[in-house]
Amino acid sequence: MSIDSILHLYRGIYYKMPQSLKTFIGSVYGSIPLSIRFGKKYVEQKEMLDGYLSLDEKGQEAFTYQKVLETIKFAEEHIPYYQKSFKAAGVSSDDFKTLADIAKFPVISKADIKANLDDFFIDKFEKPIEYYTGGSLSTPTKYYQPLYTSRAKEKAYNNYFFTKINYNYRDKTLLLKGREVSKPEEDIYWEYEPIDNYFLISNNYMNSEKFPLIFEKAKAFSPKFLFGYPSALLSFIKQCKLHGYEPLNIQGVMLSSETAYAHEIEIIRDFFGVDVLTQYGHTERAAIAYRVNDEKYHFMNSYGAVRIIGHEIVATGFDNSVMPLINYRTGDSISGEVDYIEGTDIAKAAETIEGRTQDFLVTDDKRLVSITTMCGGQHLPLDQISNIQYIQDEPGRVKVLVEDQNKGVDPDAVIHGMKQLVRDGVDFEVELVDEIEKSARGKRIICKQGLDIEKIRNGAA
């Protein structure tokens, strides 16, 4: 067991320590090389990634083929669900001759996992650790990850991505994501995390009268990079403009965990004058990608094989000896141009990743309208809107919550703008609110979709 694996299990105790003790322990621990902290699994993943990156295109395709084959063989030998589903589909690892053959194997969904969880995982080879994922209105789905491999792999890939904007591990970074760190009773809305050299600030108090205090603490930290949710970065920028603060002197911005829209990246680049790296990943850890500024997302098919089926990302994850996912429907969708491995539906790059397939509105005649379209709205008074959320429970009717902290938004103008974007088929009701609820970790929930998008999509096909 690696040092990181042990400490991760008891991280709650570490977080509760006094800051002085946490700073001492975290600084000492953070200075230990990752190869020691994460152990041989990190070394293996780093060497595997470096090896993959050194290959030419055909070599990388061969690498992906071998990893898919390895995953299929493991699943049919050890995982009851795949043993049954492969048999029912009349396929086995012997049928996987080329990368294109992945299409012969059954596709699985969150519903399949929920209904058959005990048949999906094994604890024989590595300690399983629970994770949960789910939409804003759905029951969360439980998954298992291998404790040692999963975290080591994630660290290796994230560090590689961040080098694209010249970030070196443990560079001073202002963090605008993750757990809530505020202690309002002590007038504290930040916390220093010495292990990764992060300075966390509270997203929940970003749009409050406490922002000047938060900004001064962040400025005093002198970060080289900003890392956070797109919505948090946008709130930070808006507050800086409202208070007349100059941008922090940083070298780059990293975004993750939320869909980052083109106009949002443009706002961030214009304000800070630096490159913006956007990372795509998900709790299930079957697919991962990155992009810099407005270039295409680059899928890492050494991490997992990414197919595009009907605009949805369908992934086969690698290196999971606890709960391998094969042809797993992620619920995330893409749009625009896609670059494929020749002769397959495995993607090398995609123009845009739009987020969950549930992030669509449904018109009265059952057409689907992407939230991406709504969020790019040149027809909306975006300079007056702090945040927005769409709520739908029946086709053709959408309630829109608009965060109106400055009391300057005209609901009729919002409705008019949305009508320009959708044209017809949706009646919008706008409600102005002081604040829109976020997830427990501070992520925005842009769409609460109560309709079954996949059922509607399939019914229309």
Legacy VTK file of the C-alpha trace (Angstrom):
# vtk DataFile Version 3.0
C-alpha trace
ASCII
DATASET POLYDATA
POINTS 461 float
0.000 0.000 0.000
1.383 3.425 -0.967
1.725 6.292 1.503
-0.881 8.263 -0.462
-3.400 5.415 -0.266
-3.137 5.275 3.519
-3.407 9.036 3.985
-6.280 9.340 1.510
-8.398 7.059 3.676
-7.791 9.325 6.682
-7.805 12.699 4.922
-10.730 13.872 7.069
-8.507 13.850 10.151
-5.826 15.843 8.311
-8.329 18.484 7.167
-9.443 19.053 10.773
-5.932 19.705 12.076
-4.951 23.247 13.121
-3.496 25.135 10.154
-0.035 25.370 11.717
0.183 21.595 12.200
-1.322 20.926 8.787
1.168 23.285 7.156
4.101 21.522 8.819
2.933 17.986 8.051
1.695 18.845 4.556
4.876 20.693 3.585
7.059 17.789 4.643
4.827 15.272 2.898
4.479 17.425 -0.231
8.252 17.571 -0.628
8.466 13.769 -0.927
8.754 12.681 -4.593
5.521 11.441 -6.164
7.211 8.150 -7.003
7.528 7.506 -3.269
4.210 9.003 -2.154
2.142 7.123 -4.743
4.487 4.146 -4.979
5.126 1.767 -7.848
1.677 2.333 -9.358
2.584 5.954 -10.075
5.918 4.914 -11.566
4.151 2.351 -13.761
1.549 4.841 -14.986
4.118 7.569 -15.622
6.351 5.186 -17.579
3.349 3.859 -19.507
2.207 7.366 -20.413
5.706 8.448 -21.428
6.034 5.328 -23.550
2.705 5.960 -25.265
3.616 9.580 -26.021
6.908 8.498 -27.593
5.135 6.293 -30.166
4.062 7.283 -33.661
0.387 7.164 -34.621
0.354 3.487 -35.559
2.255 2.606 -32.405
-0.292 4.449 -30.277
-3.135 2.618 -31.996
-1.414 -0.709 -31.273
-1.008 0.324 -27.641
-4.729 1.127 -27.376
-5.629 -2.191 -28.992
-3.555 -4.135 -26.458
-5.095 -2.257 -23.515
-8.647 -2.881 -24.755
-7.835 -6.563 -25.273
-6.326 -6.769 -21.785
-9.482 -5.193 -20.308
-11.836 -7.523 -22.210
-9.873 -10.596 -21.154
-9.843 -9.518 -17.520
-13.585 -8.874 -17.584
-14.507 -12.227 -19.109
-12.288 -14.062 -16.637
-13.318 -12.269 -13.439
-16.470 -10.128 -13.765
-19.816 -12.014 -13.688
-21.784 -9.306 -15.494
-19.513 -9.388 -18.537
-19.390 -13.175 -18.525
-23.180 -13.176 -18.876
-23.484 -10.270 -21.312
-20.674 -11.485 -23.589
-22.284 -14.911 -23.745
-25.691 -13.415 -24.509
-24.166 -11.322 -27.311
-22.187 -14.283 -28.663
-18.790 -12.592 -28.335
-15.522 -13.239 -26.515
-12.008 -11.855 -26.435
-11.243 -14.087 -29.438
-13.514 -11.835 -31.516
-11.447 -8.743 -30.761
-9.046 -8.762 -33.717
-8.847 -5.049 -34.504
-9.804 -1.833 -32.718
-12.974 -1.630 -34.802
-14.131 -4.892 -33.210
-14.909 -3.095 -29.962
-18.252 -2.318 -31.613
-19.134 -6.031 -31.396
-19.260 -5.937 -27.602
-22.319 -4.888 -25.561
-22.789 -1.300 -24.437
-23.519 -0.688 -20.744
-25.281 2.186 -18.999
-25.650 3.608 -15.506
-28.936 1.717 -15.237
-27.129 -1.577 -15.917
-24.627 -0.821 -13.166
-27.294 0.175 -10.645
-29.260 -3.005 -11.319
-26.254 -5.354 -11.263
-23.624 -3.687 -9.061
-22.590 -6.848 -7.193
-21.815 -8.553 -10.524
-19.695 -5.653 -11.768
-16.767 -5.612 -9.352
-14.212 -7.820 -7.634
-11.992 -7.178 -4.595
-9.477 -9.955 -5.238
-6.628 -7.935 -6.760
-6.801 -4.460 -5.216
-8.729 -2.646 -2.488
-11.957 -1.114 -3.894
-12.911 2.422 -2.927
-16.426 3.785 -3.432
-17.295 6.723 -5.674
-20.684 8.155 -6.577
-21.865 10.053 -9.598
-25.220 11.198 -10.885
-27.207 14.041 -12.382
-28.853 16.766 -10.374
-32.191 14.957 -10.201
-31.089 11.335 -10.459
-30.186 8.851 -7.778
-26.370 8.733 -7.619
-24.709 5.695 -9.151
-22.116 3.839 -7.088
-18.817 2.811 -8.679
-15.653 1.229 -7.398
-12.103 2.246 -8.232
-8.832 0.498 -7.341
-7.483 2.590 -4.462
-3.788 2.436 -5.377
-3.893 2.492 -9.179
-6.685 5.005 -9.686
-5.221 7.924 -7.741
-1.696 7.303 -9.032
-2.935 7.219 -12.632
-4.984 10.389 -12.216
-2.019 12.264 -10.766
0.271 11.170 -13.614
-2.157 12.299 -16.333
-3.155 15.588 -14.692
0.465 16.571 -14.201
1.109 15.838 -17.883
-1.862 17.964 -18.986
-0.841 20.894 -16.826
2.624 21.006 -18.386
0.867 22.167 -21.576
0.672 25.633 -19.986
4.072 25.283 -18.264
2.769 24.298 -14.846
5.229 22.315 -12.741
3.924 20.236 -9.873
3.596 22.276 -6.646
3.754 25.649 -8.376
1.789 28.101 -6.221
-1.838 27.764 -7.286
-5.047 29.509 -6.272
-7.740 26.805 -6.072
-11.382 27.651 -6.785
-12.910 24.180 -6.554
-13.440 21.284 -4.166
-14.408 21.215 -0.526
-15.783 24.221 1.336
-13.128 25.875 3.505
-14.939 28.843 5.055
-15.150 29.488 8.804
-17.485 32.496 8.903
-17.528 32.553 12.702
-13.792 33.342 12.507
-14.130 35.547 9.396
-11.960 33.073 7.446
-12.853 32.123 3.869
-9.681 30.420 2.692
-7.257 27.674 3.599
-3.695 26.843 2.637
-3.135 23.276 1.438
0.638 22.662 1.556
0.727 19.193 -0.013
0.019 20.501 -3.537
0.836 24.123 -2.615
-2.759 25.254 -3.161
-4.470 28.253 -1.619
-8.180 27.392 -1.487
-10.769 30.148 -1.426
-14.467 29.713 -0.694
-16.698 29.652 -3.762
-19.722 30.067 -1.515
-18.592 33.555 -0.450
-17.260 34.694 -3.829
-20.294 36.875 -4.527
-20.546 38.334 -1.036
-19.334 41.414 0.802
-16.371 39.261 1.891
-14.820 39.246 -1.579
-12.401 42.160 -0.925
-11.015 40.247 2.060
-10.767 37.048 0.001
-9.080 38.872 -2.874
-6.426 40.450 -0.661
-5.542 37.044 0.813
-5.373 35.506 -2.659
-3.190 38.355 -3.924
-0.850 38.042 -0.951
-0.359 34.352 -1.796
1.075 35.438 -5.209
-0.148 32.415 -7.183
1.413 31.467 -10.502
-1.720 29.585 -11.652
-5.468 29.486 -11.087
-7.271 26.133 -11.012
-11.011 25.760 -10.633
-14.538 25.400 -11.918
-15.319 27.680 -14.893
-18.248 29.174 -12.961
-15.982 30.002 -10.014
-13.394 31.690 -12.247
-16.126 33.742 -13.899
-17.482 34.814 -10.508
-13.960 35.778 -9.428
-13.483 37.866 -12.585
-16.867 39.563 -12.222
-16.145 40.528 -8.629
-12.716 41.863 -9.587
-14.340 44.087 -12.205
-17.051 45.263 -9.807
-14.426 46.258 -7.221
-11.981 47.699 -9.749
-9.230 45.159 -9.001
-6.472 44.480 -11.487
-6.064 40.856 -12.621
-3.693 38.693 -10.589
-0.288 38.334 -12.230
-0.533 34.668 -13.156
0.948 32.415 -15.858
-2.034 30.216 -16.711
-5.485 28.910 -15.817
-6.668 25.290 -15.469
-10.379 24.440 -15.657
-12.095 21.179 -14.721
-15.260 19.466 -13.461
-17.755 21.631 -15.369
-18.466 22.208 -19.041
-16.412 25.203 -20.163
-18.161 27.136 -22.924
-16.280 28.991 -25.653
-17.430 32.443 -24.588
-16.423 31.680 -20.984
-12.896 30.708 -21.996
-12.701 33.908 -24.027
-13.705 35.983 -20.981
-11.051 34.289 -18.826
-8.316 34.714 -21.462
-9.205 38.360 -22.060
-9.129 39.184 -18.348
-5.903 37.426 -17.340
-4.118 37.450 -20.702
-2.880 33.846 -20.326
-3.510 30.405 -21.791
-6.438 28.392 -20.457
-6.225 24.617 -20.173
-9.509 22.723 -19.930
-9.554 19.176 -18.623
-12.295 16.654 -19.298
-12.725 13.681 -17.000
-15.431 11.971 -14.986
-15.885 10.090 -11.721
-15.871 6.719 -13.479
-12.358 7.424 -14.818
-12.834 5.639 -18.118
-12.026 8.601 -20.377
-9.899 11.723 -20.158
-9.045 14.635 -22.463
-7.608 18.143 -22.508
-7.480 21.228 -24.671
-5.627 24.539 -24.601
-7.673 27.655 -25.335
-10.063 27.001 -28.237
-8.298 24.053 -29.853
-9.949 20.627 -30.042
-10.114 18.320 -27.053
-7.394 15.671 -27.272
-8.541 12.263 -26.009
-5.873 10.157 -24.333
-6.513 6.667 -25.671
-3.781 5.358 -23.406
-6.051 6.141 -20.426
-9.169 4.602 -21.961
-10.590 4.039 -25.455
-13.162 6.693 -26.383
-15.860 5.871 -28.916
-18.434 8.358 -30.201
-21.866 6.802 -30.683
-24.670 9.146 -31.653
-22.692 12.127 -30.289
-22.259 10.400 -26.913
-18.908 9.468 -25.381
-18.793 5.701 -24.854
-15.624 4.664 -23.046
-13.627 1.565 -22.192
-11.393 2.296 -19.200
-7.977 0.727 -18.611
-6.034 -0.445 -15.556
-9.076 -1.104 -13.382
-8.730 -4.466 -11.646
-11.742 -3.725 -9.443
-14.549 -2.623 -11.764
-13.581 -2.408 -15.443
-15.970 -0.478 -17.669
-16.330 -1.661 -21.272
-18.343 0.337 -23.814
-19.704 2.453 -20.978
-22.150 5.212 -21.894
-20.783 8.204 -20.020
-23.796 10.454 -20.556
-21.440 13.129 -21.914
-21.970 14.415 -25.431
-19.799 16.006 -28.117
-20.516 18.351 -31.022
-18.656 19.624 -34.022
-15.861 17.965 -35.931
-14.345 14.714 -34.627
-11.020 13.109 -35.609
-11.212 9.303 -35.557
-8.722 6.463 -35.650
-9.055 5.290 -39.242
-11.667 2.589 -39.752
-13.115 2.934 -36.243
-15.450 5.109 -34.188
-12.671 5.696 -31.627
-12.019 9.416 -31.294
-8.616 11.065 -31.199
-10.002 14.602 -30.869
-13.321 16.431 -30.769
-14.245 20.059 -31.283
-16.498 20.410 -28.242
-17.487 18.319 -25.239
-20.887 19.552 -24.153
-21.330 17.670 -20.918
-24.109 15.331 -19.870
-26.708 14.189 -22.387
-29.265 15.359 -19.801
-28.107 18.929 -20.461
-30.720 19.439 -23.169
-34.051 21.221 -23.240
-37.046 19.528 -24.860
-39.406 21.467 -27.107
-43.158 20.828 -27.236
-42.651 18.696 -30.370
-39.886 16.663 -28.668
-36.884 18.320 -30.329
-33.707 18.533 -28.226
-31.951 21.869 -27.735
-28.427 21.760 -26.324
-27.641 23.867 -23.273
-24.452 24.813 -25.126
-26.623 26.786 -27.535
-28.301 28.570 -24.654
-25.045 29.377 -22.874
-23.397 30.928 -25.903
-26.173 33.475 -26.051
-25.208 36.683 -27.746
-28.941 37.446 -27.437
-28.855 37.294 -23.623
-27.775 40.165 -21.315
-24.856 38.058 -20.029
-23.071 41.075 -18.595
-25.929 41.454 -16.090
-26.425 37.763 -15.267
-24.262 36.188 -12.561
-25.570 32.648 -13.000
-28.389 30.819 -14.719
-30.199 27.492 -14.282
-32.777 25.694 -16.412
-35.482 23.507 -14.809
-37.752 21.338 -16.932
-40.396 18.747 -16.032
-42.546 18.761 -19.152
-41.825 19.236 -22.876
-42.060 22.792 -24.129
-42.024 24.460 -20.709
-38.824 25.607 -18.956
-38.391 27.557 -15.751
-35.243 29.692 -15.777
-33.613 30.865 -12.570
-31.494 33.970 -13.111
-29.088 35.201 -10.457
-29.709 38.926 -10.219
-27.486 40.181 -7.430
-27.308 43.700 -8.792
-31.076 43.947 -9.376
-30.580 45.014 -12.979
-31.904 42.094 -15.038
-35.038 42.552 -17.124
-36.943 39.211 -17.209
-38.644 40.146 -20.495
-35.239 40.742 -22.107
-34.081 37.305 -20.948
-37.186 35.630 -22.365
-36.819 37.535 -25.641
-33.183 36.455 -25.907
-34.031 32.828 -25.252
-36.753 32.916 -27.861
-34.145 34.161 -30.319
-31.951 31.176 -29.484
-34.629 28.462 -29.520
-36.912 30.141 -32.098
-40.028 28.200 -31.107
-41.279 25.228 -29.179
-40.458 26.368 -25.624
-42.312 28.665 -23.249
-39.873 30.223 -20.792
-40.714 31.416 -17.287
-37.987 33.548 -15.705
-37.555 33.886 -11.956
-34.995 36.339 -10.565
-33.182 35.064 -7.475
-30.373 36.304 -5.265
-28.437 33.044 -5.475
-28.711 29.718 -7.307
-27.967 26.567 -5.368
-24.749 24.740 -6.229
-23.659 21.190 -5.538
-22.111 20.209 -2.205
-18.652 20.807 -3.724
-19.540 24.195 -5.170
-20.152 23.153 -8.800
-22.871 24.893 -10.751
-25.933 22.868 -11.710
-26.855 24.439 -15.012
-29.741 22.128 -15.900
-32.195 20.227 -13.711
-33.765 18.025 -16.351
-36.651 15.919 -15.092
-37.417 14.365 -18.494
-35.804 11.186 -19.819
-33.660 12.589 -22.608
-32.506 9.215 -23.869
-36.082 7.930 -24.123
-37.063 11.031 -26.065
-33.973 10.785 -28.269
-34.594 7.131 -29.068
-38.285 7.743 -29.648
-37.486 10.423 -32.180
-34.942 8.269 -33.986
LINES 1 462
461 0 1 2 3 4 5 6 7 8 9 10 11 12 13 14 15 16 17 18 19 20 21 22 23 24 25 26 27 28 29 30 31 32 33 34 35 36 37 38 39 40 41 42 43 44 45 46 47 48 49 50 51 52 53 54 55 56 57 58 59 60 61 62 63 64 65 66 67 68 69 70 71 72 73 74 75 76 77 78 79 80 81 82 83 84 85 86 87 88 89 90 91 92 93 94 95 96 97 98 99 100 101 102 103 104 105 106 107 108 109 110 111 112 113 114 115 116 117 118 119 120 121 122 123 124 125 126 127 128 129 130 131 132 133 134 135 136 137 138 139 140 141 142 143 144 145 146 147 148 149 150 151 152 153 154 155 156 157 158 159 160 161 162 163 164 165 166 167 168 169 170 171 172 173 174 175 176 177 178 179 180 181 182 183 184 185 186 187 188 189 190 191 192 193 194 195 196 197 198 199 200 201 202 203 204 205 206 207 208 209 210 211 212 213 214 215 216 217 218 219 220 221 222 223 224 225 226 227 228 229 230 231 232 233 234 235 236 237 238 239 240 241 242 243 244 245 246 247 248 249 250 251 252 253 254 255 256 257 258 259 260 261 262 263 264 265 266 267 268 269 270 271 272 273 274 275 276 277 278 279 280 281 282 283 284 285 286 287 288 289 290 291 292 293 294 295 296 297 298 299 300 301 302 303 304 305 306 307 308 309 310 311 312 313 314 315 316 317 318 319 320 321 322 323 324 325 326 327 328 329 330 331 332 333 334 335 336 337 338 339 340 341 342 343 344 345 346 347 348 349 350 351 352 353 354 355 356 357 358 359 360 361 362 363 364 365 366 367 368 369 370 371 372 373 374 375 376 377 378 379 380 381 382 383 384 385 386 387 388 389 390 391 392 393 394 395 396 397 398 399 400 401 402 403 404 405 406 407 408 409 410 411 412 413 414 415 416 417 418 419 420 421 422 423 424 425 426 427 428 429 430 431 432 433 434 435 436 437 438 439 440 441 442 443 444 445 446 447 448 449 450 451 452 453 454 455 456 457 458 459 460
